[in-house]
């Protein structure tokens, strides 16, 4: 369509002397016609699929790398892993008796384990992107701001949990979380009249790590949908620019 627009524009320029005496309304009408001629046109279904896969590959890779880095979880208050809800009594009690360092060590070790597990997420997300159909891509592109995130939740959660738990179990042992947790639980259970608390720490951290992954994916998805500067290739600009016109 672009060559057609340039051709018509050239013809209209050549005819300028002929309409110089025309009324302003006629000239405005011609200008309106020019504006209505598309410069890029609608992307094909294949372009939509490839553009979305490109965007999601960039976004998920970046998100996974950020979370796998040191303090990727610990330094992000939105996803920082704290004591399990049913074990927060332990933290409160430990801190009340001056065992702040022990409580801090537990929290630090939980987040270090999640950061270790995040390294395993990228290939799972990339595989999910590659198996995405054209129908999936179209639905995601024209869906809500969290359409891609919901797709990933549907097709990767089970795989992530299977992959994360053994990594987190090993990591919890490596960084001392198992010991810190045992020490915390032991110290807590020695307090008179408290009800002992048993928590599957590996499963808890794995699920919190997955929640953090989806939070980060959601942030990257929103960024590329809303921030034109995040569309770093001509294909991304075409596909998401077209999606913008459909809002």
C-alpha positions in Angstrom: 0.0 0.0 0.0 2.9 2.3 0.6 3.9 2.7 -3.1 0.3 3.5 -3.9 0.2 6.3 -1.4 3.5 7.8 -2.7 2.2 7.5 -6.3 -1.0 9.3 -5.4 0.9 11.9 -3.5 3.1 12.6 -6.5 0.1 12.9 -8.8 -1.5 15.3 -6.4 1.6 17.4 -6.2 1.7 17.6 -10.0 -1.9 18.8 -10.0 -1.4 21.5 -7.4 -1.4 24.3 -9.9 -4.7 23.1 -11.4 -6.5 23.2 -8.1 -5.0 26.3 -6.7 -8.2 28.0 -7.5 -10.3 25.3 -5.9 -12.1 26.0 -2.6 -10.5 25.0 0.7 -13.2 22.3 1.3 -12.1 20.4 -1.8 -8.4 20.5 -0.8 -9.3 19.3 2.7 -11.2 16.4 1.2 -8.2 15.3 -0.8 -6.1 15.5 2.3 -8.5 13.3 4.1 -8.3 10.7 1.3 -4.5 10.6 1.7 -4.7 10.1 5.4 -7.0 7.1 5.0 -4.5 5.2 2.8 -2.6 2.8 5.1 1.2 3.0 5.3 1.8 -0.6 6.5 -1.4 -2.6 6.2 -2.6 -5.4 8.5 0.0 -8.1 9.4 -0.7 -11.6 8.1 -1.5 -14.3 10.6 2.0 -15.7 10.2 3.5 -12.2 11.0 1.2 -12.0 14.0 2.4 -15.4 15.3 6.1 -14.6 14.6 5.9 -11.1 16.1 4.2 -12.4 19.2 6.8 -15.2 19.6 9.6 -12.7 19.2 8.1 -10.4 21.8 7.5 -13.2 24.3 10.9 -14.7 23.7 12.5 -11.3 24.5 10.2 -10.7 27.5 10.4 -14.1 29.2 14.2 -14.4 28.7 14.7 -11.0 30.2 12.4 -11.7 33.1 14.0 -15.1 33.8 17.5 -13.6 33.8 16.4 -10.8 36.1 15.0 -13.2 38.7 17.9 -15.6 38.4 20.3 -12.8 39.2 21.5 -12.2 42.8 18.7 -10.5 44.7 16.3 -11.1 41.8 13.7 -12.2 44.4 15.1 -10.8 47.6 15.5 -7.3 46.2 12.0 -7.1 44.7 9.4 -6.4 47.3 6.6 -7.4 45.0 7.8 -11.0 44.9 10.2 -11.4 47.9 9.5 -14.7 49.6 8.7 -14.4 53.3 7.8 -17.0 55.9 4.9 -19.2 54.9 1.6 -17.7 56.1 1.0 -20.5 58.5 4.5 -20.1 59.9 4.5 -16.3 60.4 3.9 -16.9 64.1 7.3 -18.4 64.2 8.9 -15.3 62.7 7.0 -13.0 65.1 7.9 -15.1 68.1 11.6 -15.4 67.1 11.9 -11.7 66.6 10.1 -11.0 69.9 12.8 -13.0 71.8 15.7 -11.4 70.0 16.4 -14.0 67.3 16.2 -11.5 64.4 19.3 -12.9 62.7 17.8 -16.4 62.6 14.6 -15.1 61.0 16.5 -13.1 58.5 18.7 -16.1 57.6 15.5 -18.1 56.8 14.1 -15.4 54.5 17.5 -14.9 52.8 17.9 -18.6 52.1 14.3 -19.0 50.7 15.0 -16.2 48.2 18.4 -17.6 47.2 16.7 -20.9 46.5 14.1 -19.3 44.3 16.8 -17.4 42.4 18.6 -20.7 41.7 15.3 -22.2 40.4 14.6 -19.3 38.1 17.6 -20.4 36.0 15.5 -23.4 35.0 12.5 -21.4 33.8 13.8 -19.9 30.5 13.9 -23.1 28.4 10.4 -24.1 29.6 9.0 -20.7 28.6 10.8 -20.8 25.2 9.5 -24.3 24.5 5.9 -23.1 25.3 6.4 -20.2 22.9 7.6 -22.4 20.1 4.6 -24.7 20.4 2.2 -21.7 20.3 -0.2 -22.0 17.4 -1.3 -19.1 15.1 -4.7 -19.2 16.8 -3.0 -18.9 20.2 -0.9 -16.0 19.0 -3.9 -14.1 17.6 -6.0 -14.7 20.7 -3.1 -13.4 22.9 -2.3 -10.4 20.7 -5.9 -9.1 20.8 -6.6 -10.3 24.4 -6.1 -8.3 27.5 -2.8 -7.0 28.9 -2.3 -10.4 30.7 -3.4 -12.7 27.9 0.2 -14.0 27.3 0.7 -14.5 31.1 -2.5 -16.5 31.4 -1.3 -18.6 28.4 2.0 -19.4 30.2 0.2 -20.2 33.4 -2.0 -22.7 31.6 0.8 -24.5 29.7 3.9 -24.2 31.9 2.8 -24.2 35.6 2.9 -28.0 35.9 6.3 -28.2 34.1 7.7 -25.4 36.2 6.7 -27.0 39.5 8.2 -30.4 38.4 11.4 -28.7 37.4 11.6 -26.2 40.3 11.0 -28.5 43.4 14.2 -30.6 43.1 16.3 -27.6 42.3 14.9 -25.7 45.3 15.3 -28.7 47.6 19.0 -28.9 46.7 19.4 -25.2 46.9 17.7 -25.0 50.3 20.2 -27.5 51.5 23.1 -25.7 49.8 22.4 -22.3 51.2 21.5 -23.6 54.6 17.8 -23.0 54.5 17.0 -26.5 55.7 19.2 -25.9 58.7 17.9 -22.4 59.4 14.3 -23.6 59.1 15.0 -26.5 61.4 16.7 -24.2 63.9 13.8 -21.8 63.7 11.2 -24.5 64.1 13.1 -26.0 67.0 13.5 -22.7 68.7 9.8 -21.9 68.2 8.6 -25.3 69.3 10.5 -25.0 72.6 8.4 -22.0 73.5 5.7 -23.2 76.0 2.1 -23.6 74.8 2.8 -23.1 71.1 1.4 -25.4 68.5 4.2 -27.0 66.4 4.1 -26.1 62.7 5.2 -28.3 59.9 5.6 -26.8 56.4 6.8 -28.5 53.2 9.4 -25.8 52.5 10.4 -26.9 49.1 6.8 -27.0 47.8 6.1 -23.6 49.3 9.2 -21.9 47.8 8.6 -23.6 44.4 5.1 -22.2 44.2 6.2 -18.7 45.4 9.0 -18.8 42.8 6.5 -19.7 40.1 4.2 -16.8 41.2 7.3 -14.5 41.0 8.0 -15.7 37.5 4.5 -15.0 36.3 4.6 -11.6 38.0 7.7 -10.8 36.0 6.3 -12.1 32.8 3.2 -10.0 33.3 5.4 -6.9 33.8 7.3 -7.6 30.6 4.1 -8.3 28.7 2.6 -5.0 29.8 5.8 -3.1 28.9 5.9 -4.3 25.3 2.2 -3.7 24.8 2.2 -0.2 26.2 5.7 1.1 25.5 6.4 1.8 21.8 10.2 2.0 22.6 10.1 -1.7 23.7 9.2 -2.7 20.2 12.7 -3.1 18.9 12.2 -4.6 15.4 10.1 -3.7 12.4 8.0 -6.8 12.9 7.2 -5.9 16.5 6.3 -2.4 15.5 4.0 -3.6 12.7 2.2 -6.3 14.8 1.7 -4.4 18.0 1.0 -1.2 16.1 -1.8 -3.0 14.4 -3.0 -4.3 17.8 -3.1 -0.7 19.0 -5.5 0.2 16.3 -7.9 -2.6 17.5 -8.1 -1.3 21.1 
